[in-house]
Structures are given as C-alpha cells and as structure tokens.
Amino acid sequence: MKIEFRKIVPDKKPFSFEKGGVVFDGSFKKISSSVVEIDLNFSGSFVHSCDGCAEDFELSVDETSKLFVSDGVYSGDELDVYESFDHFVDFDKICESELETFKSDYHYCKKCVNKFKE
C-alpha cells in the first residue's frame, strides 16, 4: 500500500493489512508539510530459526512503535524517521523493515530458552 504525501491529511486515518501471518495496523497523519507520523502495531506469528540451535520454530510478535516518514531529506530531532524520495509513503516497505528489525534480535525456541535458564 502506497499513499502519495500530498493526499495525506492532518486527521488520523486507520490502516490494516496482513502479510505472511503478521497483521499490521494502526493510524497515520500528516504533522507537517513533509512529515507523516505513523502509529504502528504488528502482531501474529511466523516461522523463524532459533538463534541457539538453528531449528525452526513458531515465533510470536506483538509490537507497537511510533515512526515518521519524511518526504525527502529529514532535518529534525526525531530518531526513527524513514526518508522517502519518491513522494509516497510505502506502508509495505516500512512494515517489512520494522518486522525485519524485530527478527534481527535474538530469539530462542523453548528448548534453548530452558537450556539458557539453567
């Protein structure tokens, strides 16, 4: 889902879609002429490789985040900002990036979690 910056308004608008067993939903609004704020929730489960034993297991996710998208180069104080250079907010790309960031953390299957507790 892509929305052109100029079509986004200051009123909160909801969004929701599912991709690969994970539901992405939340709201977005324009907070300046070139910045959009997104409140993002993503939850669900997917197959992931354990960082302890490398076996596949079902990993659940339930995360929320607030992020910003800038139409062009961003020059401000926020840290979590996506810069867009095609004048569109690409929700698919942003949500996929947030999910990949979650996946990049260490995640262990039940067997390894119990082993590391000992």
N, C-alpha and C positions, 0 to 999 in steps of 0.2 A: 504494500500500500504506500503510494507516494502522494503527497499533497504539496501543491505549489505554495511557497511562502506568502505570496500576495493574497491567497484565498483564506488564510488562517486569520481568525478574528480574536479579539481580547476575551471573549466569553469562552469558558471551558467547554470543550467538546469531547465526548467519550469515544473510545475506540476499543475494539476487541477482535482478536483473531487467534487461531490455533495453528501451531506448526510443530510437527514431529512430537506430539504428545505433550506439548507445553502450551498453555493458554497465556497470551499476552493481552493485558487490558489496562485501562487507565484513562487519563484525560490529557488534553493538550490545549494550550492557549498562547496567543502572541503577547509577549510582555514588553516588546519594543518593536521598532520598525524592522529590525533584523534579527531578533532573538525569539525563539519559541521555547516555552517551558513544557516539559513532559513529566507527568507523574505516572510511573510505570510499575505495574505488578506483573510478575510472571510466576506461574505455578504449574506443577504437573510432574511427570516422571519420564525418564528415558534411560536407555542402556548406556552405561559408562564403564570404563576399565578401572579397576581398583588400583590405586597408587601404591599399594603394599604388595599384592600378589599378581596383578595384571589380569585377573579374571574379570569377566563382565558381570555386572550386577545392575539392578534397577536403582537408579539414583533419583530421589525426590528433590524438588526445588520449590521454594515458596519465598520469593524475594520481592522487595519493593525498592524503588530508587527514584530520585528526582534528578533529571538531567536537562540540559539545554542544548538547543541546536541553533547555530549561527548561520545566517545567510552570508557567507564569505568569511574572511579572517576575523576572529574574535579578539577583542581587546577589552578585557574586563577582569573582574576579580573571581568569577566562578571557576572551579577547577574541572568539573565534569561537563565539558562542552564538546559537542560534535560540530565540526565546521563543514558546511555544505557549499559546494562551489557550482552547483547546477540549478540553484534557486528552488529546490524541492526538499521537503522533509521526507526521508525514506525510512518509514517505520520498520519495514522488513530488515533492512541493513542494521539499524540501530538496535532492534530487539535481538537479532542474531549476535551482534557484538556484545551486548550485555550478558547473553547466555554463555558465550564463549569465555567471557571474563569469569563467570561463576564456575565454569568447568575447569578453568586453569588453576583453581585452588586444589588442595589435596583432599581427595575423597576416598574413603576406605569402605570395603564391604564389611558385613557383620563379623565375619571370621577374623579379619585383620584388626577391626576395632577392638574386639575382645582380646586378641593377642597383644596389642599395644597397651592395653589396660593392665596386663599382668606385670 
